[in-house]
Amino acid sequence: MESKPHCIIVMGMAGSGKTTFVRKLYSVLKVMQKNVYSINLDPAIRKLGFPANLDICDTINYKKLMQEYSLGPNGAIVTALNLFATKFFEVIDLLNSKQGIEFIIIDTPGQIETFSWSASGSIITEALSSSFPTSMIYVVDSVRTVNPNSFMSNMLYASSLYYKNQLPIIVVFNKTDLQPAETCMNWMIDFESYMESLDGISSHSYLANLNRSLALVLDEFYQDLPCLGVSSLTGFGFENLLPNMQKSKQEYLTIYLPELEKKKKLIEESRVKQEIQKMKKDNEDLSEIRKFMSELRTSEKNNENST
């Protein structure tokens, strides 16, 4: 598994600069002479900002789905992902057949919930993580996140992705050319600083009290969470991202892969037990049939003798 390409699933809220981030990451890796395979999983994207080796738009017409099935934007995205997921095993086979790939970068829909909380998103993520060392990058809009409420919303979403997918995650504060990420990163290590910022906008509201409670809950989550600021426009911070990506791959290999193999073993043992139980039941049914046939033959002979 260590020799296989590192799969990076990039997720983020709409407007966070996620696709621009993917474009910059792709170009940085290419400049470093890395062999990169890129995949676009956003069927609603109008203009793809990076060269995709595999594009969902090439096989599924998003607008046609909306027209033919009277779907809204999110419904069409989910339907497109569902259709794509039914053939995703072919994508895995294709990726395994490629020689020399070092990184697989995957851009997901801007409507993040259509991927992160959908059945198709889970199928795709699990298929990738069971075949390749896989990490997640969660892209955050630094400009919006200087608001303490928006910050907490993003951190809560990052934690939900982490615990749902059970994969290494890196939080990237994007657009540092417009808004430095130091404030947000400081909030993650200084609880009192976040409380002061929260009190400065709404000290007695229900939302403020909720965010105080959430900040206490997420304090432990922050301790082991890799985070950094980048600018997808200027390239600032990407020199620090690459070492974090390497660490996340090692984390997958040392922590997540053993757990994955344990789960696979349990599933296989359960499957074997089910097959054994089925065989036993089949044998019991067969014994009942043999007994019935024997009794039937005996009855027929008795009838012949009586006549």
WOQUI-V375591 format. One record per residue. N is the residue number from 0. RES is the residue in one letter. PSI is psi as a letter, one per 20 degrees, with the letter a starting at -180 (* if undefined). Layout:
# WOQUI-V375591
n=N res=RES psi=PSI
n=N res=RES psi=PSI
This chain:
# WOQUI-V375591
n=0 res=M psi=h
n=1 res=E psi=h
n=2 res=S psi=i
n=3 res=K psi=q
n=4 res=P psi=q
n=5 res=H psi=o
n=6 res=C psi=p
n=7 res=I psi=o
n=8 res=I psi=o
n=9 res=V psi=p
n=10 res=M psi=q
n=11 res=G psi=q
n=12 res=M psi=q
n=13 res=A psi=p
n=14 res=G psi=j
n=15 res=S psi=i
n=16 res=G psi=k
n=17 res=K psi=g
n=18 res=T psi=h
n=19 res=T psi=h
n=20 res=F psi=g
n=21 res=V psi=g
n=22 res=R psi=g
n=23 res=K psi=g
n=24 res=L psi=g
n=25 res=Y psi=g
n=26 res=S psi=h
n=27 res=V psi=g
n=28 res=L psi=h
n=29 res=K psi=g
n=30 res=V psi=h
n=31 res=M psi=j
n=32 res=Q psi=k
n=33 res=K psi=q
n=34 res=N psi=o
n=35 res=V psi=p
n=36 res=Y psi=o
n=37 res=S psi=q
n=38 res=I psi=p
n=39 res=N psi=p
n=40 res=L psi=j
n=41 res=D psi=o
n=42 res=P psi=i
n=43 res=A psi=j
n=44 res=I psi=p
n=45 res=R psi=g
n=46 res=K psi=o
n=47 res=L psi=p
n=48 res=G psi=j
n=49 res=F psi=q
n=50 res=P psi=o
n=51 res=A psi=p
n=52 res=N psi=h
n=53 res=L psi=p
n=54 res=D psi=p
n=55 res=I psi=h
n=56 res=C psi=h
n=57 res=D psi=h
n=58 res=T psi=h
n=59 res=I psi=p
n=60 res=N psi=o
n=61 res=Y psi=g
n=62 res=K psi=h
n=63 res=K psi=h
n=64 res=L psi=g
n=65 res=M psi=g
n=66 res=Q psi=g
n=67 res=E psi=h
n=68 res=Y psi=j
n=69 res=S psi=l
n=70 res=L psi=q
n=71 res=G psi=r
n=72 res=P psi=g
n=73 res=N psi=h
n=74 res=G psi=h
n=75 res=A psi=h
n=76 res=I psi=g
n=77 res=V psi=g
n=78 res=T psi=g
n=79 res=A psi=g
n=80 res=L psi=h
n=81 res=N psi=g
n=82 res=L psi=g
n=83 res=F psi=h
n=84 res=A psi=h
n=85 res=T psi=h
n=86 res=K psi=j
n=87 res=F psi=h
n=88 res=F psi=h
n=89 res=E psi=h
n=90 res=V psi=g
n=91 res=I psi=g
n=92 res=D psi=g
n=93 res=L psi=g
n=94 res=L psi=h
n=95 res=N psi=h
n=96 res=S psi=i
n=97 res=K psi=p
n=98 res=Q psi=p
n=99 res=G psi=j
n=100 res=I psi=p
n=101 res=E psi=h
n=102 res=F psi=q
n=103 res=I psi=o
n=104 res=I psi=p
n=105 res=I psi=p
n=106 res=D psi=p
n=107 res=T psi=r
n=108 res=P psi=q
n=109 res=G psi=h
n=110 res=Q psi=n
n=111 res=I psi=h
n=112 res=E psi=h
n=113 res=T psi=i
n=114 res=F psi=g
n=115 res=S psi=h
n=116 res=W psi=j
n=117 res=S psi=q
n=118 res=A psi=g
n=119 res=S psi=h
n=120 res=G psi=g
n=121 res=S psi=g
n=122 res=I psi=g
n=123 res=I psi=g
n=124 res=T psi=g
n=125 res=E psi=h
n=126 res=A psi=g
n=127 res=L psi=g
n=128 res=S psi=h
n=129 res=S psi=i
n=130 res=S psi=h
n=131 res=F psi=q
n=132 res=P psi=p
n=133 res=T psi=p
n=134 res=S psi=r
n=135 res=M psi=q
n=136 res=I psi=p
n=137 res=Y psi=o
n=138 res=V psi=p
n=139 res=V psi=p
n=140 res=D psi=o
n=141 res=S psi=h
n=142 res=V psi=g
n=143 res=R psi=h
n=144 res=T psi=i
n=145 res=V psi=i
n=146 res=N psi=p
n=147 res=P psi=h
n=148 res=N psi=g
n=149 res=S psi=h
n=150 res=F psi=g
n=151 res=M psi=h
n=152 res=S psi=g
n=153 res=N psi=g
n=154 res=M psi=h
n=155 res=L psi=h
n=156 res=Y psi=h
n=157 res=A psi=g
n=158 res=S psi=h
n=159 res=S psi=h
n=160 res=L psi=g
n=161 res=Y psi=g
n=162 res=Y psi=h
n=163 res=K psi=g
n=164 res=N psi=i
n=165 res=Q psi=l
n=166 res=L psi=q
n=167 res=P psi=q
n=168 res=I psi=q
n=169 res=I psi=p
n=170 res=V psi=p
n=171 res=V psi=o
n=172 res=F psi=o
n=173 res=N psi=r
n=174 res=K psi=k
n=175 res=T psi=i
n=176 res=D psi=h
n=177 res=L psi=h
n=178 res=Q psi=o
n=179 res=P psi=q
n=180 res=A psi=i
n=181 res=E psi=h
n=182 res=T psi=g
n=183 res=C psi=g
n=184 res=M psi=h
n=185 res=N psi=h
n=186 res=W psi=h
n=187 res=M psi=h
n=188 res=I psi=i
n=189 res=D psi=n
n=190 res=F psi=g
n=191 res=E psi=h
n=192 res=S psi=g
n=193 res=Y psi=g
n=194 res=M psi=g
n=195 res=E psi=g
n=196 res=S psi=h
n=197 res=L psi=g
n=198 res=D psi=h
n=199 res=G psi=h
n=200 res=I psi=h
n=201 res=S psi=n
n=202 res=S psi=h
n=203 res=H psi=j
n=204 res=S psi=r
n=205 res=Y psi=g
n=206 res=L psi=g
n=207 res=A psi=g
n=208 res=N psi=h
n=209 res=L psi=g
n=210 res=N psi=h
n=211 res=R psi=g
n=212 res=S psi=g
n=213 res=L psi=h
n=214 res=A psi=h
n=215 res=L psi=g
n=216 res=V psi=g
n=217 res=L psi=i
n=218 res=D psi=g
n=219 res=E psi=h
n=220 res=F psi=h
n=221 res=Y psi=h
n=222 res=Q psi=h
n=223 res=D psi=j
n=224 res=L psi=o
n=225 res=P psi=p
n=226 res=C psi=q
n=227 res=L psi=r
n=228 res=G psi=p
n=229 res=V psi=r
n=230 res=S psi=o
n=231 res=S psi=i
n=232 res=L psi=g
n=233 res=T psi=i
n=234 res=G psi=j
n=235 res=F psi=p
n=236 res=G psi=i
n=237 res=F psi=h
n=238 res=E psi=h
n=239 res=N psi=h
n=240 res=L psi=g
n=241 res=L psi=g
n=242 res=P psi=h
n=243 res=N psi=h
n=244 res=M psi=g
n=245 res=Q psi=g
n=246 res=K psi=h
n=247 res=S psi=h
n=248 res=K psi=g
n=249 res=Q psi=h
n=250 res=E psi=g
n=251 res=Y psi=g
n=252 res=L psi=h
n=253 res=T psi=h
n=254 res=I psi=g
n=255 res=Y psi=h
n=256 res=L psi=g
n=257 res=P psi=h
n=258 res=E psi=h
n=259 res=L psi=g
n=260 res=E psi=h
n=261 res=K psi=g
n=262 res=K psi=g
n=263 res=K psi=g
n=264 res=K psi=g
n=265 res=L psi=g
n=266 res=I psi=g
n=267 res=E psi=g
n=268 res=E psi=g
n=269 res=S psi=g
n=270 res=R psi=g
n=271 res=V psi=g
n=272 res=K psi=g
n=273 res=Q psi=g
n=274 res=E psi=h
n=275 res=I psi=g
n=276 res=Q psi=h
n=277 res=K psi=g
n=278 res=M psi=g
n=279 res=K psi=g
n=280 res=K psi=g
n=281 res=D psi=h
n=282 res=N psi=h
n=283 res=E psi=g
n=284 res=D psi=g
n=285 res=L psi=h
n=286 res=S psi=h
n=287 res=E psi=g
n=288 res=I psi=g
n=289 res=R psi=g
n=290 res=K psi=g
n=291 res=F psi=g
n=292 res=M psi=h
n=293 res=S psi=g
n=294 res=E psi=h
n=295 res=L psi=g
n=296 res=R psi=g
n=297 res=T psi=g
n=298 res=S psi=g
n=299 res=E psi=g
n=300 res=K psi=g
n=301 res=N psi=h
n=302 res=N psi=h
n=303 res=E psi=g
n=304 res=N psi=h
n=305 res=S psi=h
n=306 res=T psi=*
